[in-house]
Amino acid sequence: MPITPEKAANFTREDFSEIVHKILATKEVYGANADAAAEDIIKYYETQKIGYQRNIYLHLYAQLFSDISFNIPTLREAQLKVAAGQNVHFYVYSFVPESAKHLLFDGAGHASELSSFFGPMNLNFFYGFPLEDDAAKVQKIMVDLFVNFAKTGKPSSGNLKVPSINTPNKIPYIEIDVNTKINDNLWEDRIEFWDRHSKKFGFDWPQNRKVAIRDEL
């Protein structure tokens, strides 16, 4: 649901709640449980507030729709591929130089890592920035990871070696930033929430389909 820059600059809990009720938790989707489903979504995403320092409900709005349209489907796909015996590695790109910080949003924008491969180009679908200082450091890590993966099947850069996912229930990953590091498990709570929510309320937004309702103990 697009919002105006004016609305984004003053996005409140009421705005967030209204969008959840009107766009996601409708009676067409959840029937008589629509209000309860909305509150379940709102309650969970409010637990994510600690991750944001400003414009909190605007960030929760962006996280919610990023989760259902991209993040959760991608994580589930990785789990399925691992279960099928494939070799899967995961990265999260978090680097934002001072010159590219957004007026309203924190965090890296979609496809911003492409600047590491194509240079400081400014196109409609991603932003560019000079590849110097910290940006040059991040660029080297990005290029190393992809080159070494192409050569050996194992992404690495210096002492950083990205582990493959070796269980369907845990997703280790590399977080690419000024201080790039390997982390143990990516967004486990988000996967658990949407799995539980869909089983309880009979609709899975990351797959945009109805599912069988299961009683939760």
Summary of the structure (lengths in Angstrom):
residues: 217
radius of gyration: 19.2
end to end distance: 34.3
largest distance: 55.8
contacts: 580
relative contact order: 0.12
helix: 51%
strand: 10%
